[in-house]
């Protein structure tokens, strides 16, 4: 059966829409993004004890997140090359962490180099000082780098009491005002009716003589 020109145009338009949708889902990066924080890991074809490795991904590589398991331990991802597979969540970081590194690089683009250094072991690059802070990139042992700034993170020992915070300016002013309104009360010395106050020395009576006190 022959088709009219409007029908052919409608079919062509529908094909273009379907093609655009497919490109958006597979190559348009419309999914949530995640980045590989491990030095290198692999994608598995299923979440099971027995599985096949379908692809290898490297540190800093961008992946599209398709779904997650109920317990959030594994993530179904797709690589830029189109490989699909499952990877452990602990090997990934979010788009927010990646953006934080990009912002950090922009803020320090014109900071002068203080020194040149070399890593003695595999080293993680953290988004802020502290081992517990998020990290993404990893430098290999013997990697050369430029030192821009130095910073230290306070280490809190297990069970240690938190350090008291210094008083704020407002609380310090209030405490000073209270001192002015309520001066300290003066204590009057008390008279002793009998005996001597502790620590008071007295002269030796002349009638005891200069001998030892044990003689009487």
C-alpha positions as CSV (number, residue, x, y, z in Angstrom):
1,X,0.0,0.0,0.0
2,X,1.4,3.4,-1.0
3,X,1.9,6.0,1.7
4,X,1.2,9.7,1.2
5,X,3.9,12.4,1.7
6,X,2.5,13.5,5.2
7,X,2.6,9.9,6.4
8,X,6.2,9.5,5.3
9,X,7.1,12.8,7.0
10,X,5.5,11.6,10.2
11,X,7.4,8.3,10.1
12,X,10.7,10.1,9.5
13,X,10.0,12.5,12.4
14,X,9.2,9.6,14.7
15,X,12.4,7.8,13.7
16,X,14.4,11.0,14.5
17,X,12.8,11.2,17.9
18,X,13.5,7.6,18.8
19,X,17.1,8.0,17.6
20,X,17.6,11.1,19.7
21,X,16.2,9.4,22.7
22,X,18.6,6.5,22.3
23,X,21.5,8.8,22.0
24,X,20.4,10.6,25.1
25,X,20.2,7.4,27.1
26,X,23.5,5.9,25.8
27,X,25.8,8.7,24.7
28,X,24.2,11.9,25.8
29,X,25.3,11.5,29.5
30,X,21.9,12.2,30.9
31,X,22.4,9.8,33.8
32,X,23.9,10.5,37.2
33,X,27.7,10.5,37.0
34,X,30.2,8.7,39.2
35,X,34.0,8.7,39.1
36,X,36.4,5.9,39.8
37,X,38.4,6.6,43.0
38,X,40.3,3.3,43.1
39,X,43.6,3.0,41.2
40,X,41.9,0.4,39.0
41,X,38.9,-1.9,39.2
42,X,36.7,-4.0,36.9
43,X,33.0,-4.3,36.0
44,X,31.2,-7.6,36.6
45,X,28.3,-8.9,34.6
46,X,26.2,-9.7,37.6
47,X,26.1,-9.3,41.4
48,X,26.8,-12.9,42.5
49,X,29.5,-15.0,43.9
50,X,30.4,-16.3,40.4
51,X,30.6,-13.6,37.7
52,X,32.5,-12.6,34.6
53,X,34.7,-9.5,34.2
54,X,33.3,-7.4,31.4
55,X,35.6,-4.3,31.5
56,X,38.4,-2.6,33.4
57,X,38.1,1.1,34.5
58,X,40.8,3.3,35.9
59,X,41.3,6.1,38.4
60,X,39.4,9.3,37.5
61,X,37.3,7.7,34.8
62,X,33.7,8.9,34.4
63,X,30.9,6.4,34.5
64,X,27.1,6.7,34.0
65,X,25.0,5.3,36.9
66,X,22.1,3.2,35.7
67,X,20.9,1.6,38.9
68,X,21.9,0.5,42.4
69,X,21.3,-2.6,44.5
70,X,18.9,-2.4,47.4
71,X,21.7,-2.3,49.9
72,X,23.6,0.3,47.9
73,X,26.7,-1.8,47.8
74,X,26.9,-2.3,44.1
75,X,26.2,0.2,41.3
76,X,25.3,-0.7,37.7
77,X,27.3,1.7,35.4
78,X,28.1,2.3,31.8
79,X,31.5,3.4,30.5
80,X,32.2,6.0,27.8
81,X,32.9,3.1,25.5
82,X,29.5,1.6,26.1
83,X,30.5,-1.3,28.4
84,X,27.8,-2.1,31.0
85,X,28.6,-3.8,34.4
86,X,28.4,-3.7,38.1
87,X,31.0,-2.2,40.4
88,X,31.3,-1.7,44.2
89,X,30.1,1.7,45.5
90,X,33.3,2.1,47.6
91,X,35.3,2.4,44.4
92,X,33.3,5.4,43.2
93,X,32.8,9.1,44.2
94,X,29.9,11.4,43.2
95,X,29.8,14.3,40.8
96,X,29.9,16.7,43.8
97,X,33.4,15.4,44.7
98,X,34.6,15.8,41.2
99,X,33.3,19.3,41.0
100,X,35.0,20.2,44.3
101,X,38.4,19.1,42.8
102,X,37.7,21.2,39.7
103,X,36.9,24.2,41.8
104,X,40.0,23.6,43.9
105,X,42.1,23.6,40.7
106,X,40.6,26.8,39.4
107,X,41.1,28.6,42.8
108,X,44.8,27.6,42.9
109,X,45.6,28.0,39.2
110,X,47.8,31.1,39.7
111,X,49.2,30.1,43.1
112,X,53.1,30.1,42.9
113,X,54.9,26.8,43.4
114,X,56.7,26.6,46.8
115,X,58.7,23.4,46.1
116,X,59.0,20.2,44.0
117,X,58.4,16.9,45.7
118,X,58.2,13.1,45.1
119,X,55.8,10.7,46.6
120,X,57.3,7.9,48.7
121,X,54.2,5.6,48.3
122,X,50.9,5.6,46.6
123,X,49.2,8.8,47.7
124,X,45.5,9.9,47.6
125,X,44.6,13.4,46.7
126,X,42.0,14.7,49.2
127,X,39.6,17.6,48.5
128,X,40.6,19.1,51.9
129,X,43.2,18.4,54.7
130,X,42.4,15.2,56.6
131,X,42.6,11.4,55.9
132,X,38.8,11.1,56.4
133,X,38.1,13.7,53.7
134,X,36.9,12.6,50.2
135,X,39.5,11.6,47.7
136,X,39.4,11.0,44.0
137,X,42.8,10.9,42.3
138,X,45.7,8.8,43.3
139,X,49.4,9.4,42.7
140,X,51.7,6.4,42.1
141,X,54.9,5.8,44.2
142,X,57.7,8.0,42.9
143,X,55.2,10.5,41.3
144,X,56.5,14.0,41.0
145,X,54.3,16.9,42.1
146,X,54.5,20.7,42.8
147,X,53.8,21.9,46.3
148,X,51.5,24.9,46.4
149,X,50.3,25.1,50.0
150,X,50.8,23.3,53.3
151,X,48.0,22.5,55.8
152,X,47.6,20.3,58.8
153,X,44.6,18.5,60.2
154,X,44.2,18.0,63.9
155,X,44.2,14.3,64.8
156,X,41.7,13.4,67.5
157,X,42.7,10.4,69.6
158,X,40.0,7.8,70.4
159,X,38.3,8.6,73.6
160,X,39.9,12.0,73.9
161,X,37.7,14.8,75.2
162,X,37.0,17.5,72.6
163,X,39.0,20.7,72.8
164,X,37.1,23.5,74.5
165,X,36.1,26.3,72.1
166,X,37.3,29.8,72.9
167,X,34.5,32.1,74.2
168,X,32.9,34.2,71.5
169,X,33.3,38.1,71.7
170,X,29.7,38.5,72.8
171,X,29.9,36.0,75.7
172,X,33.2,37.6,76.8
173,X,31.6,41.1,76.9
174,X,28.6,39.7,78.9
175,X,31.0,38.1,81.5
176,X,32.9,41.4,81.8
177,X,29.7,43.3,82.3
178,X,28.6,40.9,85.1
179,X,31.9,41.6,86.9
180,X,31.3,45.3,86.8
181,X,27.8,45.1,88.1
182,X,28.6,42.6,90.9
183,X,32.0,43.6,92.5
184,X,33.6,40.9,94.7
185,X,32.5,40.9,98.3
186,X,35.2,42.0,100.8
187,X,36.0,39.4,103.5
188,X,36.6,40.9,107.0
189,X,39.2,39.1,109.2
190,X,37.7,37.2,112.0
191,X,38.9,37.7,115.6
192,X,40.0,34.6,117.6
193,X,38.6,34.4,121.1
194,X,41.1,31.9,122.2
195,X,44.1,30.1,121.0
196,X,46.3,31.1,118.1
197,X,45.7,31.0,114.5
198,X,47.4,28.2,112.6
199,X,51.0,29.0,111.7
200,X,51.4,31.8,114.3
201,X,54.8,31.8,116.2
202,X,55.0,33.0,119.8
203,X,58.0,33.8,122.1
204,X,59.2,31.2,124.6
205,X,58.3,32.1,128.2
206,X,61.4,33.2,130.2
207,X,60.4,31.0,133.2
208,X,60.9,27.8,131.0
209,X,64.5,28.6,130.7
210,X,66.6,27.7,127.8
211,X,66.6,23.9,128.4
212,X,64.9,21.2,126.5
213,X,61.0,21.2,126.8
214,X,61.2,17.6,127.9
215,X,62.6,18.7,131.3
216,X,59.3,19.8,132.8
